[in-house]
Amino acid sequence: MENILPANVPASSSPATAWEQLKHRASAPPTSLAEAQELLTALLAQQEVLLEENRHLHTVQQTLATSEARLQAAEAIAHLGSYELDLRSGAVQFSAGMYQLFGETPQMGTPSVAWMDSRTHPDDVPTIRRILAQARRNRQPYWYSRRIRRPDGQWRNLVSHGRVVCDAAGTAIRLESVVEDQTEARDAAQELLTAKEQLQVSLDNSLYVVQAFKAVRDDNGHIVDFTWVYANKAWTDRYGEPVGKSLLTENPGVVVNGLFEQFVQVTHTGVPVDHEHYYSHEQFDGWFHQTLVKMGDGFVMHTEDINARKQAEQQLQASRELLQATLDSSPSMVQVFEAVRDEQGEIVDFRWILNNQAAGRTSTAT
């Protein structure tokens, strides 16, 4: 670009320096019209340079303000904040999100380490100090959890991840931390743990056997076995802890009586199975009622020993057959009726519930 500055103003001068030089030059009256025109042209050109610098500075300021607004929005959405601790002066700088995490605004004044500790649960302060001191000595990244109390009395759980910034000599000069409010995550984890514990207690107090299995597949994706992933107390008290063991190794009889095929079907289709079956393999010999429900890549099995009920049913059936045989042996007609009543309890009819053979022959003959 052509040099538009007067000859006594170096082209390499900064705009501010050139402007000062031009002002000094303009303070002396020009000696000729040509010199005045040259000076005016240079002044106008330098003014344009300064205006362009101002426009650029304004753009940078707007970009910075936009970035800060986006950072504040991101911190608010993600429940994040950040702070810096100058290890030489002890000064602490909070981001806007950090003030929000503490339930404060920047108008509260300048925060400090002592102020942060005063808002922290007393049991956490010694641990945090020890972690930060160790990080400063080792110049290594650090992590700690801080329970803080907001002005409204609410306790929050803040988790900090930070790094140590060193100078050219390797001396730690600053701590930089990103802080996340994990109160909801902590509460959710605690609720989940409580729910699991309650579920475990409930399952362990069940009189029925509850087991969960995960499919074992070959290279082609076919189910070739199942492994235990859970068994409640009703099982482990009798047969020991099965978790991690092979179903077919422990109970190969499930293949013989068709149970394995049903296990595979439930795992593939997700259609539950509710059935009764007789199992006489391994250490078992009796009737069982089972429900099978898909869970992930496997199933949950709920088993009830129904031997007593089956025996009662068999005894009842035998009694019925004995009664029928006794009645059929009689030459006399024997019939048993049951009353049919209306809504008022009045008998309006009878229905047959039993006939012996003699009654049947008479009815046929009639």
GUNU-715905 format. One record per residue (C-alpha): x negated, z, y negated. Coordinates in Angstrom, 2 decimals. Layout:
<atoms>
x:X; z:Z; y:Y
...
</atoms>
This chain:
<atoms>
x:0.00; z:0.00; y:0.00
x:-1.25; z:-0.83; y:-3.46
x:-2.60; z:2.17; y:-5.33
x:-0.23; z:2.86; y:-8.19
x:-2.03; z:5.95; y:-9.46
x:-4.28; z:5.75; y:-12.49
x:-7.90; z:5.18; y:-11.75
x:-8.81; z:8.80; y:-12.47
x:-6.27; z:10.13; y:-9.86
x:-7.59; z:9.76; y:-6.27
x:-5.17; z:7.99; y:-3.89
x:-5.88; z:10.55; y:-1.18
x:-4.58; z:13.44; y:-3.25
x:-1.55; z:15.34; y:-1.93
x:1.71; z:14.67; y:-3.80
x:1.63; z:18.11; y:-5.36
x:-2.01; z:17.75; y:-6.45
x:-1.44; z:14.22; y:-7.73
x:1.59; z:15.42; y:-9.66
x:-0.41; z:18.20; y:-11.32
x:-3.15; z:15.74; y:-12.19
x:-0.64; z:13.34; y:-13.68
x:0.97; z:16.12; y:-15.73
x:-2.48; z:17.06; y:-17.03
x:-3.19; z:13.40; y:-17.78
x:0.18; z:13.03; y:-19.54
x:-0.55; z:16.07; y:-21.74
x:-3.07; z:13.98; y:-23.64
x:-1.60; z:11.19; y:-25.84
x:-2.28; z:7.70; y:-24.45
x:-4.73; z:5.65; y:-26.51
x:-2.97; z:2.35; y:-25.92
x:0.36; z:0.88; y:-24.91
x:-1.10; z:-0.35; y:-21.63
x:-2.36; z:3.15; y:-20.83
x:1.10; z:4.59; y:-21.62
x:2.83; z:2.07; y:-19.38
x:0.35; z:2.73; y:-16.57
x:0.91; z:6.49; y:-16.89
x:4.70; z:6.09; y:-16.93
x:4.62; z:3.89; y:-13.84
x:2.45; z:6.43; y:-12.04
x:4.73; z:9.31; y:-13.06
x:7.83; z:7.50; y:-11.81
x:6.13; z:6.59; y:-8.54
x:4.93; z:10.13; y:-7.99
x:8.40; z:11.47; y:-8.78
x:9.83; z:9.22; y:-6.10
x:7.26; z:10.58; y:-3.63
x:8.32; z:14.12; y:-4.46
x:12.01; z:13.23; y:-4.12
x:11.33; z:11.68; y:-0.72
x:9.52; z:14.86; y:0.33
x:12.48; z:16.93; y:-0.82
x:14.88; z:14.73; y:1.16
x:12.68; z:15.09; y:4.25
x:12.49; z:18.86; y:3.78
x:16.27; z:19.02; y:3.41
x:16.68; z:17.02; y:6.64
x:14.28; z:19.35; y:8.45
x:16.17; z:22.37; y:7.13
x:19.49; z:20.91; y:8.28
x:18.02; z:20.15; y:11.73
x:16.65; z:23.69; y:11.94
x:20.00; z:25.15; y:10.89
x:21.80; z:23.01; y:13.49
x:19.33; z:24.12; y:16.18
x:19.77; z:27.76; y:15.21
x:23.56; z:27.38; y:15.33
x:23.34; z:25.78; y:18.75
x:21.01; z:28.53; y:19.94
x:23.41; z:31.19; y:18.69
x:26.35; z:29.46; y:20.39
x:24.40; z:29.10; y:23.64
x:23.36; z:32.77; y:23.50
x:26.96; z:33.86; y:22.90
x:28.34; z:31.73; y:25.74
x:25.65; z:32.77; y:28.23
x:25.54; z:36.41; y:27.05
x:21.88; z:35.96; y:26.17
x:19.58; z:37.25; y:23.46
x:15.87; z:37.38; y:22.75
x:13.40; z:39.54; y:20.90
x:9.72; z:39.65; y:19.97
x:7.54; z:42.74; y:19.69
x:4.37; z:42.52; y:17.59
x:1.93; z:44.76; y:19.45
x:-0.30; z:45.19; y:16.39
x:2.33; z:46.24; y:13.85
x:5.09; z:47.40; y:16.19
x:7.59; z:45.16; y:14.38
x:10.57; z:43.92; y:16.40
x:12.50; z:40.73; y:15.71
x:15.98; z:40.15; y:17.19
x:17.78; z:36.86; y:17.68
x:21.46; z:36.71; y:16.68
x:22.39; z:36.97; y:20.36
x:20.29; z:40.12; y:20.74
x:22.26; z:41.85; y:17.97
x:25.47; z:40.85; y:19.74
x:24.26; z:42.26; y:23.05
x:23.79; z:45.63; y:21.33
x:27.18; z:45.29; y:19.62
x:25.52; z:45.05; y:16.22
x:25.04; z:42.54; y:13.37
x:21.87; z:41.65; y:11.43
x:23.24; z:43.79; y:8.57
x:22.35; z:46.90; y:10.57
x:18.76; z:46.53; y:9.40
x:15.48; z:45.94; y:11.18
x:15.44; z:47.10; y:14.81
x:12.52; z:48.99; y:16.32
x:11.31; z:50.11; y:19.73
x:12.44; z:53.65; y:18.96
x:15.89; z:52.41; y:17.95
x:16.21; z:50.38; y:21.20
x:15.15; z:53.43; y:23.23
x:17.70; z:55.60; y:21.41
x:20.47; z:53.26; y:22.57
x:19.11; z:53.15; y:26.14
x:20.08; z:55.41; y:29.02
x:17.50; z:58.22; y:29.10
x:16.70; z:57.60; y:32.77
x:15.66; z:54.00; y:32.00
x:13.30; z:54.63; y:29.06
x:10.24; z:55.93; y:31.00
x:10.50; z:53.06; y:33.50
x:10.69; z:50.44; y:30.74
x:7.72; z:51.91; y:28.89
x:5.66; z:51.95; y:32.08
x:6.53; z:48.30; y:32.87
x:5.70; z:47.10; y:29.35
x:2.43; z:49.05; y:29.28
x:1.40; z:47.56; y:32.62
x:2.34; z:44.05; y:31.47
x:0.26; z:44.53; y:28.32
x:-2.76; z:45.66; y:30.33
x:-2.46; z:42.93; y:32.97
x:-1.18; z:40.25; y:30.56
x:1.38; z:39.25; y:33.18
x:5.10; z:38.33; y:32.99
x:7.46; z:41.28; y:33.38
x:11.05; z:42.16; y:34.25
x:13.14; z:45.25; y:33.68
x:16.74; z:46.44; y:33.51
x:18.05; z:48.47; y:30.58
x:21.41; z:50.27; y:30.37
x:22.46; z:50.41; y:26.73
x:25.35; z:52.10; y:24.97
x:27.16; z:50.11; y:22.29
x:28.68; z:51.68; y:19.15
x:32.15; z:51.48; y:20.77
x:30.87; z:53.70; y:23.62
x:30.74; z:50.89; y:26.19
x:27.79; z:50.84; y:28.58
x:26.22; z:47.43; y:29.30
x:23.49; z:46.40; y:31.73
x:20.80; z:44.22; y:30.10
x:18.10; z:42.47; y:32.14
x:14.93; z:41.32; y:30.35
x:12.47; z:38.66; y:31.46
x:9.37; z:38.47; y:29.30
x:5.83; z:37.30; y:28.83
x:2.71; z:38.57; y:27.08
x:1.23; z:36.36; y:24.32
x:-2.52; z:36.71; y:23.77
x:-4.87; z:35.59; y:20.99
x:-7.96; z:33.41; y:21.47
x:-9.97; z:36.45; y:22.55
x:-7.48; z:37.29; y:25.29
x:-6.05; z:40.33; y:23.53
x:-2.34; z:40.92; y:23.97
x:-0.70; z:40.53; y:20.55
x:3.00; z:39.94; y:21.22
x:5.74; z:40.43; y:23.80
x:8.48; z:37.80; y:24.02
x:11.62; z:38.58; y:26.04
x:14.81; z:36.78; y:26.97
x:17.62; z:39.25; y:27.64
x:20.79; z:38.67; y:29.67
x:23.90; z:40.83; y:29.86
x:24.50; z:41.18; y:33.60
x:27.19; z:43.84; y:33.39
x:29.92; z:41.66; y:34.88
x:27.58; z:40.35; y:37.60
x:26.51; z:43.90; y:38.46
x:30.12; z:45.12; y:38.53
x:31.14; z:42.15; y:40.69
x:28.27; z:42.83; y:43.09
x:29.28; z:46.48; y:43.29
x:32.91; z:45.54; y:43.93
x:31.81; z:43.11; y:46.65
x:29.63; z:45.78; y:48.25
x:32.51; z:48.27; y:48.12
x:34.87; z:45.70; y:49.62
x:32.40; z:44.98; y:52.41
x:32.00; z:48.67; y:53.12
x:35.77; z:49.17; y:53.17
x:36.17; z:46.15; y:55.44
x:33.48; z:47.50; y:57.76
x:35.18; z:50.89; y:57.93
x:38.52; z:49.22; y:58.60
x:37.12; z:47.03; y:61.36
x:35.17; z:49.86; y:62.94
x:38.30; z:52.00; y:63.05
x:40.27; z:49.25; y:64.76
x:41.22; z:49.83; y:68.39
x:40.77; z:46.13; y:69.01
x:37.56; z:44.15; y:69.41
x:36.61; z:41.93; y:66.45
x:33.75; z:39.47; y:66.83
x:32.41; z:36.57; y:64.75
x:30.38; z:33.65; y:66.07
x:28.33; z:30.82; y:64.58
x:28.06; z:27.43; y:66.27
x:24.79; z:26.27; y:67.83
x:24.51; z:22.47; y:67.65
x:22.20; z:19.95; y:69.26
x:20.41; z:17.09; y:67.46
x:23.60; z:15.02; y:67.59
x:25.71; z:17.74; y:65.99
x:27.54; z:18.69; y:69.18
x:28.33; z:22.37; y:69.72
x:26.38; z:23.58; y:72.74
x:26.65; z:27.33; y:72.27
x:27.63; z:30.11; y:69.87
x:25.70; z:33.12; y:68.64
x:27.14; z:36.46; y:67.56
x:26.99; z:37.16; y:63.83
x:29.21; z:40.25; y:63.91
x:30.85; z:42.71; y:66.30
x:32.78; z:45.83; y:65.35
x:32.35; z:49.33; y:66.72
x:34.97; z:48.81; y:69.45
x:32.60; z:46.27; y:71.03
x:29.19; z:47.78; y:70.28
x:30.16; z:51.21; y:71.62
x:30.90; z:49.65; y:75.01
x:28.50; z:46.74; y:75.30
x:25.77; z:47.25; y:72.67
x:24.78; z:45.27; y:69.58
x:25.17; z:41.53; y:70.29
x:24.23; z:40.02; y:66.89
x:21.86; z:37.07; y:67.33
x:22.50; z:36.76; y:71.06
x:23.76; z:33.65; y:72.86
x:27.41; z:33.66; y:73.92
x:26.78; z:31.47; y:76.97
x:23.85; z:33.61; y:78.06
x:25.85; z:36.84; y:77.78
x:29.24; z:35.49; y:78.90
x:28.87; z:32.22; y:80.84
x:32.36; z:32.72; y:82.28
x:33.91; z:31.39; y:79.07
x:33.01; z:27.90; y:80.26
x:34.60; z:28.36; y:83.69
x:38.00; z:29.51; y:82.42
x:38.18; z:27.08; y:79.48
x:37.65; z:29.55; y:76.63
x:34.52; z:27.79; y:75.39
x:36.48; z:24.56; y:74.92
x:39.01; z:26.45; y:72.78
x:36.22; z:27.98; y:70.71
x:34.84; z:24.51; y:70.02
x:38.30; z:23.17; y:69.18
x:38.98; z:25.91; y:66.62
x:35.58; z:25.38; y:65.00
x:36.12; z:21.63; y:64.75
x:39.77; z:21.49; y:63.72
x:40.36; z:24.79; y:61.93
x:43.66; z:25.19; y:63.80
x:44.06; z:28.84; y:64.89
x:44.74; z:29.75; y:68.52
x:46.87; z:32.70; y:69.65
x:47.04; z:33.15; y:73.43
x:46.97; z:35.50; y:76.41
x:44.64; z:34.91; y:79.31
x:43.20; z:36.56; y:82.39
x:39.40; z:36.94; y:82.44
x:37.51; z:38.08; y:85.54
x:33.88; z:37.28; y:84.76
x:30.81; z:39.38; y:83.88
x:31.87; z:42.99; y:83.19
x:35.53; z:42.09; y:82.57
x:38.54; z:41.98; y:84.86
x:41.91; z:41.97; y:83.17
x:44.41; z:40.48; y:80.75
x:43.59; z:39.96; y:77.07
x:45.45; z:38.80; y:74.00
x:43.21; z:36.83; y:71.63
x:43.47; z:35.15; y:68.25
x:40.83; z:32.64; y:67.21
x:40.39; z:31.66; y:63.54
x:37.80; z:29.31; y:62.06
x:35.15; z:30.87; y:59.80
x:32.51; z:28.56; y:58.35
x:30.79; z:26.72; y:61.17
x:32.16; z:29.10; y:63.78
x:35.10; z:31.40; y:64.40
x:36.36; z:34.97; y:64.38
x:37.91; z:36.38; y:67.55
x:40.30; z:39.32; y:67.65
x:40.78; z:40.67; y:71.19
x:43.34; z:43.15; y:72.51
x:43.28; z:44.60; y:76.03
x:46.82; z:44.09; y:77.34
x:46.29; z:45.19; y:80.94
x:48.66; z:48.14; y:80.56
x:51.40; z:45.93; y:79.13
x:50.91; z:43.31; y:81.81
x:51.10; z:45.96; y:84.51
x:54.29; z:47.35; y:82.97
x:55.76; z:43.85; y:82.83
x:54.84; z:43.26; y:86.47
x:56.37; z:46.60; y:87.48
x:59.54; z:45.79; y:85.53
x:59.74; z:42.39; y:87.16
x:59.23; z:43.95; y:90.58
x:61.99; z:46.49; y:89.82
x:64.33; z:43.72; y:88.77
x:63.61; z:41.76; y:91.91
x:64.13; z:44.89; y:94.04
x:67.44; z:45.64; y:92.31
x:68.57; z:42.05; y:92.76
x:67.62; z:42.09; y:96.44
x:69.47; z:45.40; y:96.95
x:72.60; z:44.10; y:95.27
x:72.43; z:40.81; y:97.13
x:72.30; z:42.67; y:100.42
x:75.69; z:44.24; y:99.71
x:78.77; z:42.42; y:101.18
x:80.80; z:43.63; y:98.21
x:80.98; z:41.77; y:94.94
x:78.90; z:43.46; y:92.24
x:78.96; z:42.33; y:88.63
x:77.43; z:43.89; y:85.48
x:78.81; z:43.17; y:82.03
x:77.65; z:43.88; y:78.50
x:80.12; z:44.47; y:75.68
x:80.31; z:42.06; y:72.75
x:81.36; z:43.83; y:69.52
x:82.50; z:42.62; y:66.11
x:81.18; z:43.81; y:62.74
x:83.43; z:46.89; y:62.90
x:82.06; z:47.85; y:66.31
x:85.23; z:46.94; y:68.18
x:84.80; z:45.35; y:71.62
x:86.00; z:41.76; y:71.45
x:84.52; z:40.34; y:74.66
x:82.08; z:40.89; y:77.54
x:79.23; z:38.80; y:78.84
x:77.84; z:38.70; y:82.38
x:74.32; z:39.97; y:82.71
x:74.11; z:40.26; y:86.51
x:75.88; z:38.93; y:89.63
x:75.00; z:39.58; y:93.25
x:75.25; z:36.86; y:95.85
x:78.69; z:38.02; y:96.97
x:80.00; z:37.71; y:93.43
x:78.41; z:34.31; y:93.17
x:80.08; z:33.08; y:96.38
x:83.45; z:34.39; y:95.23
x:83.08; z:32.70; y:91.85
x:82.17; z:29.41; y:93.56
x:85.07; z:29.66; y:95.98
x:87.51; z:30.36; y:93.12
</atoms>
